[in-house]
Amino acid sequence: MLPYHGDCFTVLLGEPMQKWSNDRWFAPLHCVEVPQHPAGDRLTLVYFWNPDYQTVIAAPPEQGPRKYDDVTVGDHWWGLFLKNKPSAGVEFLN
């Protein structure tokens, strides 16, 4: 669980953004729970945005040596899906 700071926003980024930033920004494991914060109620705003599946995930050169191989968004997501669901029998068609 991420630490709670009452005077700031917490933004959860996905794995593609972690790869694009060459690990400058971290994509934490997503889990949904209702924590009891000392500040009381909290407000959660959700915005999902998915780039085109053909978009290449590649850290810019100014980030230094790349930690990840270039991959398209579609291949990244299907790789995660197939890694976690090996019996799904789904093929990704380009």
VENBELCOR-V165419 format. One line per field, one symbol per residue. ss: DSSP state (h for helix, s for strand, l for the rest). burial: + if it has 9 or more other C-alpha atoms within 8 Angstrom, else -. A space follows every 50 residues. Layout:
ss->???
burial->???
This chain:
ss->llllllllllllllhhhhhhllllllllllllllllllllllllllllll lllllsslllhhhlllllllsshhhhhhhhhhhhllllllllll
burial->------------+--++++++++-+-+----------------------- ----+-+++---+--+----++++++-+---+------------
